[in-house]
Amino acid sequence: MLEDGEVPLARLLPGRPGRQEVPPRIVLYRRPLEFRAMDREDLADLVHDVIIEQVANLLGVDPDELA
């Protein structure tokens, strides 16, 4: 789900603990998501699925546990 062929749909930046703490971030790539979706409802579903997948990856759990 994270990639459509060779084009990534999202990226997880895990963050850095410590003195200069940087929180984890999920970056969604708008154009590849829009290109892959058929309509606005499909886009909303796709964004939801990609976010669930990324959060599950961050937490180290199966995406089905979050959905």
N, C-alpha and C positions, 0 to 999 in steps of 0.2 A: 504494500500500500504506500510505502514512503516514496517509492519511485515509480514513475510512469516511463518505462523504458530506461533511458539514461538520465532523465531529468528528475531531480529530487523534488518532492512536494513539500518537505519540511526538513528541519535540522534541529537537533537537540544540542544545546550548549550546556554541559553539566554544571558549570559554575566552579568557583574556587573558594574553599574555606580558608580561614586564616586572617591575617592582619588586614589585607585588602580584599575582604570578602566580596565575591561576586555571586549573586543568586543564579540558580539555573534559569535558562531561557529556552523557549521553543520559538523557532523562527519558521513562519509559514511563507512559502513562495507563492505569491498571489497569482501571477500570470500562469504558471503551470496548473494550478488548481482551477482557475477560471477556464483554461483551455480544455481541461479534462471533463469538466461538468457540462451537462446537457442544458440545464436551466438553473434558476436561483435556488429552487428547492434541492436539486441534486448537489449544488455547490455547498449549501448548508450541511447536508448529510456528509459530504466528503470532508469538509473542514472538521466536523465533529469526529469522524472516524480517525482522521490524521492526528488530531489532538489527543484522543483517547490512546492511540498507539504510542505517541511520544511520551505521555505521562506514565503509561505502563512501563515503558522502557526506562524512564527515569527512576521509577520506584522498584523496578526489578520484579514486576508481577505480570501475569498474563492479561492482555487487553480485555478478555472476556470477563475478568473479575471486576473491571471498572465500569464496563458498559452495562 
